[in-house]
Amino acid sequence: MSDVKLASLAGAVFILYAATPQARSGAQPANPNVARQATVTAHSENVVRRKYFARCAADGLIPVEGRGFADYGLVQGVWSIGSAEGANRAGWLKFTWKKPVRIREVVFFQKTVWSLDDCWRDYEVSLGGSATPVTRGTLLKRSGPQSILLDKPHEASELTLTFTSSYGGMPGASEVLIFPRKAMTGDILLAMGGWKLARDPYLYLHLRFFGLPEPTAERITALIAEMKKRHGDRFNAARSETRLAALTNDDPADDADPLWGYRMSPLEQLRFQILLFDGEAGNAVIPAFPGAEGFGMYATGGRGGRVIEVTNLNGSGPGSFRAAVEATGSRTVVFRVAGTIRHEDRFVITNPDLTIAGQTAPGDGICIQGHEVSVYADNVIIRFLRVRPGDVLGRPIGDAISGRFIQDVILDHCSMSWSMDEVCTWYALGNVTVQWCLMSESLDRSLHPKGGHGAGHAMGGFNLSSHHNLIAHNSFRNPRFGGCGNLKESLVDFRNNVVYNFVTPGYGGEGGTYNFVHNYYKRGPSSRSRHFLTPYRHKVIGYGTWHLTGNLMVGDEAMTRDNWRGVDRRVPRSDQPFPIAHVTTHSAEEAYRLVLDHVGAIYPKRGAVDARVIND
């Protein structure tokens, strides 16, 4: 998709994310979300009921823009004012900047509630610590984004959003954005039926258009077709058609159902905006790179942005890997040096739109040692990177590579080992792929506070693909399924992986849906278990639902013929696979050969550690 084509969409962008045309070209957005530059504090006199799995409001943890986990159980970063028991006590959010910023509009993502009357809606906005609000009003009865427009642009270093009265309990924000100029024109919400609607396919489109032309019937039909292709049987097309007909206007009265809403990621928004408003341009969406597959295949990373060179092996400072990943804007990180980057603090990726191209390193490539790489940003591509923390620092650390509360991420051909927790962890996320990666030799007798903790691969979320990976020489979590708030909306696809020398097999999978397809398990000298899986049961929603087929356990023909012999508990089964994004699927035997030939950071060359693990 060309930059020229993207620029023509500027008038159709619903909310200006980092995925806007300006950001993709590497320039600063003309209307940036200044909330991301603020320190956020929160207050509530109420107690959040624990059954909602929410943190207390005093944590002040407002998710950064674009994470999109509005309301399907991933509420660890959701600010909740309170509960029904304290419905008339005020709560507030305060944004503080180091220097004054320009403020014109606040976009408040209302946390979905059980009943549309069941939320705080009366608000006041004050600036600079003043007791006199610059505006006050009442939010509409609906979930999702709502605009709070100030009377004019203001310069201030502090903004306080106070909710003064309630219409019932359990309100809150899943996201707050603040813009110098008016930004909001509409939104696309991919809604999910709540537990009351569990008998129906639980995904359907729920669109609203504010100040935009209503799309033609042909465009809406194209959008529904795209959703059918992407989500298969989980998508309720008939329900979508009904709601589309009712919601292409400003009237919120049709919002009659209790919903758990999942707001589309910026990349999904852009794709569907193209389908709705720009016709054939929707066909121009391309994968992250040749060979990208699974739910994260459409991440764009730093495409269209600047190129940042890593010119030394320092742990920080100009020319370092840390400086490159901590930079802002769309960027692609390339390496002009080879060797080991040793560091005492973890690398935390918090700024979106990033590609790390490890294959550009000369010589033997790049290895990260000493601490982990953590991804807390959307739209990230990491390729051909070695991360081997070890215990050289003499203190506990975590995983080798991990990510939480993110979406549109793909990890490709990376080699990870010698961590003190999981080698590779991806929890509470959406549209993520881990492919062709080698996860080996987590440290089982090291410095973890729990003692022996040689864990392999942990993963869970809404649309996660793990395929064509090698998981070897790890004690447990081979893999660990779950980590999406334990709700039924989670979907994990685990296929064509090779798992070797596991002490205990995969486990977990409370709630949710799971494909376990064409994997190759081979016991080794440390293996004690003779199973593929030990499913776990959540005390409220029970076991997850599993689709098993084509898996191979070396030396056990009966289990290979009947995969359910490899599951040591009776769990809900699905004869049909759960719908996934495209993954080229091989037989377990063919996957074994392909994975051993191509897995891990093989460019610029395969290292000695990976070669030893594969030879095992």
C-alpha positions as CSV (number, residue, x, y, z in Angstrom):
1,M,0.0,0.0,0.0
2,S,1.6,3.3,-1.1
3,D,2.0,6.3,1.1
4,V,0.0,8.3,-1.5
5,K,-3.0,5.9,-1.1
6,L,-2.8,6.2,2.7
7,A,-2.7,9.9,2.6
8,S,-6.0,9.9,0.7
9,L,-7.6,8.2,3.7
10,A,-6.9,11.0,6.2
11,G,-10.4,12.3,6.1
12,A,-11.8,8.8,6.9
13,V,-9.6,8.0,9.9
14,F,-11.8,7.5,12.9
15,I,-9.4,8.3,15.7
16,L,-5.9,9.5,15.1
17,Y,-3.6,6.7,16.2
18,A,0.1,6.2,15.7
19,A,-1.1,4.3,12.6
20,T,-2.2,7.5,10.8
21,P,-0.5,8.4,7.5
22,Q,1.6,11.1,9.2
23,A,3.1,8.6,11.7
24,R,3.7,6.0,9.0
25,S,5.8,8.5,7.0
26,G,8.0,9.0,10.0
27,A,6.8,12.6,10.7
28,Q,5.2,13.6,13.9
29,P,1.4,13.5,13.8
30,A,-0.2,16.8,13.2
31,N,-2.6,16.1,16.1
32,P,-0.8,13.8,18.5
33,N,-2.4,12.1,21.5
34,V,-0.8,14.1,24.3
35,A,-2.2,11.8,27.0
36,R,0.7,9.5,26.3
37,Q,3.1,12.3,27.5
38,A,1.4,12.7,30.8
39,T,1.7,11.3,34.2
40,V,-1.7,9.8,35.2
41,T,-3.1,9.5,38.7
42,A,-6.5,8.2,39.6
43,H,-8.7,8.4,42.7
44,S,-11.9,6.8,43.8
45,E,-13.5,6.5,47.2
46,N,-15.1,3.2,46.2
47,V,-13.8,-0.3,46.4
48,V,-13.6,-2.3,43.2
49,R,-15.3,-5.6,43.5
50,R,-12.7,-8.4,43.1
51,K,-14.9,-10.5,40.9
52,Y,-14.2,-8.2,38.0
53,F,-10.5,-9.0,38.3
54,A,-9.7,-5.2,38.2
55,R,-7.0,-3.4,40.0
56,C,-7.8,-0.6,42.3
57,A,-8.3,2.9,40.8
58,A,-5.5,4.2,42.9
59,D,-3.1,2.4,40.6
60,G,-3.8,5.0,38.0
61,L,-3.0,2.5,35.2
62,I,-4.6,3.8,32.0
63,P,-3.7,1.6,29.0
64,V,-1.7,3.4,26.3
65,E,-3.5,4.1,23.0
66,G,-4.1,1.3,20.6
67,R,-4.0,-1.6,23.0
68,G,-7.7,-2.1,22.4
69,F,-8.4,-4.6,25.2
70,A,-11.5,-2.7,26.2
71,D,-13.8,-5.1,27.9
72,Y,-13.3,-8.8,27.6
73,G,-11.6,-9.6,30.9
74,L,-8.3,-8.0,30.3
75,V,-9.0,-5.2,32.8
76,Q,-5.7,-5.2,34.7
77,G,-5.0,-1.8,33.1
78,V,-8.6,-0.6,33.2
79,W,-9.5,2.3,35.6
80,S,-12.7,1.6,37.4
81,I,-14.3,4.3,39.5
82,G,-16.2,2.0,41.8
83,S,-19.0,-0.4,42.4
84,A,-22.8,-0.3,42.8
85,E,-22.4,-0.2,46.6
86,G,-20.8,3.3,46.4
87,A,-22.7,4.7,43.4
88,N,-22.7,8.4,44.5
89,R,-19.1,8.9,45.3
90,A,-17.0,10.9,42.9
91,G,-13.9,9.6,41.2
92,W,-11.3,11.4,39.1
93,L,-8.5,11.0,36.6
94,K,-5.7,13.6,36.6
95,F,-3.2,14.1,33.7
96,T,0.0,16.1,34.5
97,W,2.5,17.3,31.9
98,K,6.0,18.7,32.5
99,K,5.2,21.7,30.4
100,P,1.9,23.1,29.1
101,V,0.2,21.3,26.2
102,R,-2.6,22.3,23.9
103,I,-5.9,20.6,24.7
104,R,-9.1,20.7,22.6
105,E,-10.7,17.2,22.9
106,V,-10.7,14.3,25.3
107,V,-11.7,11.0,23.9
108,F,-13.0,8.7,26.7
109,F,-13.4,5.0,26.0
110,Q,-16.3,4.1,28.2
111,K,-15.8,0.7,29.9
112,T,-18.6,-1.6,28.8
113,V,-21.1,-2.4,31.5
114,W,-23.8,-5.0,32.1
115,S,-26.6,-2.5,31.6
116,L,-26.4,0.7,29.7
117,D,-28.0,2.5,32.6
118,D,-25.3,1.1,34.8
119,C,-22.5,3.6,34.5
120,W,-21.2,7.0,35.6
121,R,-22.0,9.6,32.9
122,D,-22.0,13.1,34.5
123,Y,-18.5,14.6,34.2
124,E,-16.6,17.8,34.6
125,V,-13.2,18.8,33.1
126,S,-11.0,21.3,34.9
127,L,-7.6,22.6,33.9
128,G,-4.5,23.8,35.8
129,G,-5.9,22.8,39.2
130,S,-8.8,25.2,39.0
131,A,-11.9,24.4,40.9
132,T,-14.1,25.8,38.1
133,P,-14.6,23.4,35.3
134,V,-14.1,24.5,31.7
135,T,-16.8,22.1,30.6
136,R,-19.3,19.7,32.0
137,G,-21.7,17.2,30.5
138,T,-23.2,13.7,30.4
139,L,-21.8,10.8,28.4
140,L,-24.2,8.9,26.2
141,K,-25.5,5.5,27.2
142,R,-23.1,3.3,25.3
143,S,-19.7,1.7,25.5
144,G,-16.7,2.6,23.4
145,P,-15.2,6.1,22.6
146,Q,-17.0,9.3,23.4
147,S,-15.9,12.8,22.6
148,I,-15.6,15.5,25.4
149,L,-15.0,18.7,23.4
150,L,-13.7,21.8,25.2
151,D,-15.2,25.2,24.3
152,K,-11.9,26.2,22.6
153,P,-8.2,25.1,22.6
154,H,-6.5,25.6,26.0
155,E,-2.9,25.6,27.1
156,A,-2.5,23.7,30.4
157,S,-0.1,21.4,32.3
158,E,-2.8,19.7,34.2
159,L,-6.2,18.2,33.3
160,T,-8.7,16.6,35.7
161,L,-11.6,14.6,34.5
162,T,-14.1,14.2,37.4
163,F,-17.2,12.0,37.4
164,T,-19.7,13.6,39.7
165,S,-22.7,11.2,39.8
166,S,-23.6,7.7,38.8
167,Y,-26.5,5.9,37.2
168,G,-25.4,2.6,38.7
169,G,-22.2,0.9,39.5
170,M,-19.0,-0.4,37.8
171,P,-18.0,2.3,35.4
172,G,-14.5,3.1,34.2
173,A,-12.2,3.9,31.3
174,S,-10.4,1.4,29.2
175,E,-8.5,4.2,27.4
176,V,-8.3,8.0,27.4
177,L,-6.9,10.1,24.6
178,I,-6.3,13.9,24.6
179,F,-5.8,15.9,21.4
180,P,-4.8,19.5,20.6
181,R,-7.4,19.6,17.9
182,K,-10.7,17.8,17.3
183,A,-9.9,14.3,16.2
184,M,-12.8,12.0,16.8
185,T,-15.2,11.3,13.9
186,G,-16.4,7.8,14.6
187,D,-15.3,4.3,15.5
188,I,-15.6,0.6,14.5
189,L,-16.3,-1.8,17.3
190,L,-16.0,-5.5,16.9
191,A,-18.5,-6.6,19.5
192,M,-18.7,-9.9,21.3
193,G,-21.8,-11.3,22.9
194,G,-21.6,-11.4,26.7
195,W,-22.0,-14.5,28.7
196,K,-25.8,-14.2,28.3
197,L,-25.2,-14.6,24.5
198,A,-22.8,-17.6,24.9
199,R,-25.0,-19.8,22.8
200,D,-24.6,-17.7,19.7
201,P,-21.5,-17.0,17.6
202,Y,-20.0,-14.3,19.7
203,L,-18.4,-11.9,17.3
204,Y,-20.4,-9.4,15.2
205,L,-19.8,-6.0,13.8
206,H,-21.2,-3.0,15.7
207,L,-20.5,0.2,13.8
208,R,-21.2,3.8,14.4
209,F,-20.5,6.7,12.1
210,F,-20.1,10.2,13.5
211,G,-19.9,13.0,10.8
212,L,-18.9,10.5,8.1
213,P,-20.9,9.6,5.0
214,E,-22.8,6.3,5.4
215,P,-21.0,3.6,3.5
216,T,-22.7,2.1,0.5
217,A,-24.4,-1.3,0.9
218,E,-21.7,-2.8,-1.3
219,R,-19.0,-1.6,1.0
220,I,-20.8,-2.9,4.1
221,T,-21.2,-6.3,2.3
222,A,-17.4,-6.3,1.6
223,L,-16.7,-5.6,5.2
224,I,-18.9,-8.5,6.4
225,A,-17.2,-10.8,3.9
226,E,-13.9,-9.8,5.3
227,M,-15.0,-10.6,8.8
228,K,-16.3,-14.0,7.7
229,K,-13.0,-14.7,6.1
230,R,-11.0,-13.6,9.2
231,H,-13.1,-15.1,12.0
232,G,-15.1,-18.0,10.3
233,D,-17.8,-19.6,12.4
234,R,-17.1,-17.3,15.3
235,F,-18.6,-14.4,13.3
236,N,-22.3,-13.9,13.3
237,A,-23.0,-12.2,9.9
238,A,-26.8,-12.1,10.3
239,R,-26.5,-10.2,13.6
240,S,-24.0,-7.9,12.1
241,E,-26.3,-7.0,9.2
242,T,-29.1,-6.2,11.6
243,R,-26.9,-3.9,13.8
244,L,-25.3,-2.2,10.8
245,A,-28.7,-1.2,9.5
246,A,-29.6,0.2,12.9
247,L,-26.4,1.9,13.9
248,T,-25.3,4.0,10.9
249,N,-26.5,7.2,12.6
250,D,-25.9,9.3,15.7
251,D,-28.7,7.8,17.7
252,P,-27.4,5.5,20.5
253,A,-30.9,4.2,21.3
254,D,-30.3,0.9,19.5
255,D,-27.5,0.0,21.9
256,A,-29.8,-2.4,23.7
257,D,-27.6,-5.4,24.4
258,P,-25.1,-5.9,27.2
259,L,-21.9,-6.4,25.3
260,W,-18.3,-7.1,25.9
261,G,-16.7,-4.8,23.3
262,Y,-13.4,-5.4,21.6
263,R,-12.2,-2.3,19.8
264,M,-10.3,-3.1,16.6
265,S,-6.6,-2.4,16.6
266,P,-5.3,0.5,14.5
267,L,-4.3,-1.9,11.7
268,E,-7.7,-3.5,11.7
269,Q,-9.4,-0.1,11.7
270,L,-7.3,1.0,8.8
271,R,-8.1,-2.1,6.7
272,F,-11.9,-1.7,7.3
273,Q,-11.8,2.0,6.7
274,I,-10.3,1.3,3.3
275,L,-13.0,-1.3,2.6
276,L,-15.8,1.0,3.6
277,F,-14.5,4.3,2.2
278,D,-11.9,3.6,-0.4
279,G,-13.0,0.6,-2.4
280,E,-10.3,-1.5,-4.0
281,A,-7.5,-0.2,-1.8
282,G,-8.4,-2.9,0.7
283,N,-6.8,-5.4,-1.5
284,A,-3.4,-3.6,-1.0
285,V,-3.0,-4.8,2.6
286,I,0.2,-7.0,2.6
287,P,1.8,-9.3,5.1
288,A,4.5,-8.0,7.5
289,F,7.2,-9.7,5.3
290,P,7.3,-12.7,2.9
291,G,6.5,-15.8,5.0
292,A,4.6,-14.0,7.8
293,E,1.6,-16.0,8.8
294,G,-0.9,-16.4,11.6
295,F,-2.8,-13.7,13.5
296,G,0.1,-11.3,13.6
297,M,0.9,-11.5,9.9
298,Y,-0.5,-8.0,9.0
299,A,1.7,-6.1,11.5
300,T,3.6,-3.3,9.7
301,G,6.2,-2.5,12.3
302,G,8.4,0.4,11.2
303,R,7.3,0.3,7.6
304,G,7.5,3.8,6.0
305,G,9.4,5.3,8.8
306,R,13.1,6.1,9.4
307,V,16.0,3.6,9.7
308,I,18.0,3.6,12.9
309,E,21.4,2.0,12.9
310,V,22.9,0.2,15.9
311,T,26.6,1.1,15.7
312,N,28.0,-0.3,19.0
313,L,27.4,-3.0,21.6
314,N,26.9,-0.6,24.5
315,G,24.0,-1.2,26.9
316,S,22.8,2.4,26.4
317,G,23.6,5.7,24.8
318,P,23.9,7.0,21.2
319,G,24.1,4.2,18.6
320,S,23.0,1.6,21.1
321,F,20.3,-1.0,20.7
322,R,18.5,0.5,23.7
323,A,18.4,4.0,22.1
324,A,17.0,2.5,18.9
325,V,14.1,0.6,20.5
326,E,13.3,3.5,22.9
327,A,13.0,6.0,20.0
328,T,9.6,7.2,18.9
329,G,7.8,7.1,15.6
330,S,7.8,4.5,12.9
331,R,11.3,3.0,12.7
332,T,13.3,0.0,11.5
333,V,16.3,-1.0,13.6
334,V,19.3,-2.4,11.6
335,F,22.7,-3.5,12.9
336,R,26.1,-2.4,11.7
337,V,27.9,-4.4,14.4
338,A,27.9,-8.0,15.5
339,G,28.4,-9.6,18.9
340,T,26.9,-9.7,22.4
341,I,25.1,-6.7,23.9
342,R,25.4,-7.1,27.7
343,H,23.1,-5.0,29.9
344,E,21.9,-4.8,33.5
345,D,18.4,-3.5,32.8
346,R,15.7,-5.1,30.6
347,F,14.9,-3.7,27.2
348,V,11.3,-2.5,27.4
349,I,9.6,-1.6,24.1
350,T,6.9,0.9,24.9
351,N,6.7,2.9,21.7
352,P,4.8,1.3,18.8
353,D,5.5,0.9,15.1
354,L,8.9,-0.8,15.3
355,T,10.8,-3.4,13.3
356,I,13.9,-5.0,14.7
357,A,15.8,-6.6,11.7
358,G,18.4,-8.9,13.4
359,Q,19.3,-10.4,10.0
360,T,21.0,-7.2,9.0
361,A,23.9,-7.8,11.5
362,P,27.2,-8.8,10.0
363,G,29.3,-11.8,11.1
364,D,27.6,-14.1,13.6
365,G,24.7,-11.8,14.4
366,I,23.5,-10.2,17.6
367,C,22.9,-11.7,21.0
368,I,21.3,-10.0,24.0
369,Q,22.7,-11.0,27.4
370,G,22.0,-10.1,31.0
371,H,18.3,-9.3,30.9
372,E,15.1,-9.8,29.0
373,V,13.4,-8.0,26.1
374,S,9.8,-7.0,27.0
375,V,7.3,-5.8,24.5
376,Y,4.6,-3.4,25.8
377,A,3.7,-1.7,22.5
378,D,1.5,-2.5,19.5
379,N,2.6,-3.1,15.9
380,V,6.1,-4.6,16.5
381,I,8.1,-7.0,14.3
382,I,11.1,-8.8,15.8
383,R,13.2,-11.0,13.5
384,F,16.4,-13.0,13.7
385,L,17.4,-11.9,17.2
386,R,19.1,-14.0,19.9
387,V,18.2,-13.4,23.5
388,R,20.0,-15.4,26.2
389,P,19.8,-13.5,29.5
390,G,21.6,-16.1,31.8
391,D,22.3,-15.5,35.4
392,V,25.4,-13.3,34.9
393,L,23.9,-10.5,36.9
394,G,23.6,-12.6,40.0
395,R,20.0,-11.7,40.6
396,P,16.6,-12.9,39.5
397,I,15.3,-11.9,36.1
398,G,12.3,-13.0,34.1
399,D,11.8,-14.3,30.6
400,A,14.0,-14.0,27.5
401,I,11.3,-12.4,25.3
402,S,7.9,-11.5,26.6
403,G,4.9,-9.3,25.8
404,R,1.6,-8.4,27.5
405,F,-1.4,-6.2,26.7
406,I,-0.4,-5.6,23.1
407,Q,-1.6,-6.4,19.6
408,D,-0.4,-6.7,16.0
409,V,3.0,-8.3,16.9
410,I,5.0,-11.0,15.1
411,L,8.1,-12.7,16.4
412,D,10.0,-14.6,13.7
413,H,13.2,-16.7,13.6
414,C,14.3,-15.7,17.1
415,S,16.5,-17.8,19.4
416,M,15.7,-17.7,23.1
417,S,17.3,-19.5,26.0
418,W,18.8,-19.3,29.5
419,S,15.9,-17.4,31.1
420,M,14.9,-17.8,34.8
421,D,11.2,-17.9,34.0
422,E,9.6,-18.8,30.7
423,V,11.8,-18.6,27.7
424,C,9.0,-16.9,25.7
425,T,5.8,-15.5,27.2
426,W,2.9,-13.8,25.4
427,Y,-0.2,-13.1,27.6
428,A,-3.3,-11.0,27.4
429,L,-3.0,-9.8,23.8
430,G,-4.5,-9.9,20.4
431,N,-3.4,-10.7,16.8
432,V,0.1,-12.0,17.7
433,T,2.3,-14.6,15.9
434,V,5.3,-16.5,17.2
435,Q,6.8,-18.5,14.3
436,W,10.0,-20.3,13.5
437,C,11.5,-19.6,16.9
438,L,13.8,-21.7,19.1
439,M,13.0,-21.8,22.8
440,S,15.4,-23.8,24.8
441,E,17.2,-24.5,28.1
442,S,15.4,-22.3,30.6
443,L,17.4,-22.3,33.8
444,D,15.8,-24.8,36.2
445,R,18.4,-24.5,38.9
446,S,19.2,-20.8,39.1
447,L,18.1,-17.7,41.0
448,H,14.3,-17.8,40.6
449,P,12.7,-17.0,44.0
450,K,10.5,-20.1,43.7
451,G,13.5,-22.4,43.1
452,G,13.5,-24.7,40.2
453,H,11.6,-22.9,37.4
454,G,12.8,-24.0,34.0
455,A,9.7,-22.9,32.1
456,G,9.2,-23.1,28.3
457,H,6.5,-21.2,26.4
458,A,3.5,-19.5,27.9
459,M,0.8,-17.9,25.8
460,G,-2.8,-16.7,25.8
461,G,-5.0,-14.0,24.4
462,F,-7.5,-13.1,21.7
463,N,-6.0,-14.5,18.4
464,L,-2.5,-15.9,19.1
465,S,-0.6,-18.1,16.7
466,S,2.3,-20.3,17.7
467,H,3.6,-22.4,14.8
468,H,6.7,-24.0,13.5
469,N,8.7,-23.5,16.7
470,L,11.2,-25.8,18.5
471,I,10.6,-26.0,22.3
472,A,13.4,-28.1,23.8
473,H,15.1,-28.9,27.1
474,N,12.6,-27.1,29.4
475,S,11.1,-28.5,32.6
476,F,7.5,-27.4,32.4
477,R,5.1,-25.1,30.5
478,N,5.6,-26.9,27.2
479,P,3.5,-24.8,26.6
480,R,1.3,-23.2,29.2
481,F,-2.0,-22.2,27.6
482,G,-4.1,-19.4,29.0
483,G,-3.6,-15.8,30.1
484,C,-6.6,-14.0,28.6
485,G,-8.5,-13.3,31.8
486,N,-9.6,-16.9,31.5
487,L,-12.6,-15.9,29.3
488,K,-14.1,-17.9,26.6
489,E,-13.3,-15.3,24.0
490,S,-9.6,-16.3,24.0
491,L,-8.3,-18.2,20.9
492,V,-4.9,-19.8,20.7
493,D,-3.6,-21.8,17.7
494,F,-0.7,-24.1,18.4
495,R,0.4,-26.1,15.3
496,N,3.4,-27.6,13.6
497,N,5.6,-27.2,16.7
498,V,8.3,-29.6,17.8
499,V,8.5,-30.2,21.5
500,Y,11.5,-32.2,22.8
501,N,12.8,-33.4,26.2
502,F,10.0,-32.0,28.3
503,V,9.8,-33.0,31.9
504,T,6.1,-32.2,31.9
505,P,3.9,-31.4,28.9
506,G,1.6,-28.6,28.0
507,Y,-1.1,-27.6,30.5
508,G,-3.6,-24.9,31.4
509,G,-6.2,-23.7,28.9
510,E,-8.8,-22.6,31.4
511,G,-11.8,-21.3,29.4
512,G,-11.0,-20.2,25.9
513,T,-10.7,-22.2,22.7
514,Y,-7.6,-23.9,21.5
515,N,-6.3,-25.6,18.3
516,F,-3.6,-28.2,19.0
517,V,-2.8,-29.4,15.5
518,H,0.0,-31.5,13.8
519,N,2.6,-31.0,16.6
520,Y,5.6,-33.3,17.0
521,Y,6.4,-34.4,20.6
522,K,9.5,-36.4,21.4
523,R,10.4,-37.5,24.9
524,G,14.0,-37.2,26.0
525,P,16.2,-38.2,28.9
526,S,14.4,-35.8,31.3
527,S,10.9,-36.6,30.2
528,R,8.5,-38.1,32.8
529,S,5.1,-37.5,31.3
530,R,3.5,-39.6,28.5
531,H,0.9,-37.0,27.6
532,F,0.5,-34.0,25.3
533,L,-1.7,-32.0,27.6
534,T,-2.9,-31.6,31.2
535,P,-5.9,-29.2,30.8
536,Y,-6.8,-27.1,33.8
537,R,-10.3,-26.1,35.0
538,H,-11.3,-22.6,36.0
539,K,-13.6,-22.6,39.1
540,V,-16.1,-20.4,37.4
541,I,-16.1,-21.1,33.6
542,G,-14.5,-24.5,33.6
543,Y,-12.3,-26.1,31.0
544,G,-11.4,-24.6,27.7
545,T,-12.6,-26.3,24.5
546,W,-10.0,-28.1,22.5
547,H,-9.5,-29.2,18.9
548,L,-6.8,-31.9,18.6
549,T,-5.8,-33.6,15.4
550,G,-2.7,-34.9,13.6
551,N,-0.3,-34.7,16.6
552,L,2.5,-37.3,16.9
553,M,4.1,-38.7,20.0
554,V,7.3,-40.5,19.0
555,G,7.2,-44.1,20.3
556,D,3.5,-44.2,21.0
557,E,1.5,-45.3,18.0
558,A,-1.8,-45.5,19.9
559,M,-1.6,-41.9,21.1
560,T,-0.6,-40.8,17.6
561,R,-3.6,-42.5,16.1
562,D,-6.0,-41.2,18.8
563,N,-4.7,-37.8,20.1
564,W,-7.2,-37.8,22.9
565,R,-5.2,-40.6,24.6
566,G,-2.6,-37.9,25.2
567,V,-5.0,-35.7,27.2
568,D,-5.2,-36.8,30.8
569,R,-8.6,-35.3,31.6
570,R,-12.0,-35.2,30.0
571,V,-12.5,-31.8,28.5
572,P,-14.9,-30.2,26.0
573,R,-13.9,-31.2,22.5
574,S,-14.5,-29.7,19.1
575,D,-14.4,-31.9,16.0
576,Q,-14.0,-28.8,13.8
577,P,-11.0,-26.5,14.1
578,F,-11.5,-23.0,15.4
579,P,-11.0,-20.4,12.7
580,I,-7.6,-18.9,12.3
581,A,-5.6,-16.6,10.1
582,H,-3.6,-18.3,7.3
583,V,-0.9,-20.7,8.4
584,T,0.7,-23.1,5.9
585,T,0.1,-26.4,7.8
586,H,2.2,-29.6,7.3
587,S,2.0,-33.0,8.7
588,A,3.8,-33.5,12.0
589,E,6.6,-35.5,10.4
590,E,7.1,-32.8,7.7
591,A,7.0,-30.1,10.3
592,Y,9.7,-31.9,12.3
593,R,12.0,-31.8,9.2
594,L,11.2,-28.2,8.3
595,V,11.6,-26.9,11.8
596,L,15.0,-28.5,12.4
597,D,16.2,-27.1,9.1
598,H,14.9,-23.5,9.4
599,V,14.1,-22.7,13.1
600,G,15.8,-19.9,15.1
601,A,18.1,-17.0,14.2
602,I,19.6,-18.6,11.1
603,Y,20.7,-15.3,9.6
604,P,23.3,-14.1,9.3
605,K,24.2,-17.7,10.4
606,R,23.1,-20.3,12.9
607,G,25.0,-20.1,16.2
608,A,26.7,-22.9,18.1
609,V,24.0,-23.0,20.9
610,D,21.2,-23.6,18.4
611,A,23.2,-26.1,16.5
612,R,23.8,-28.1,19.6
613,V,20.1,-28.1,20.6
614,I,19.1,-29.2,17.2
615,N,21.7,-32.0,17.1
616,D,20.2,-33.2,20.4
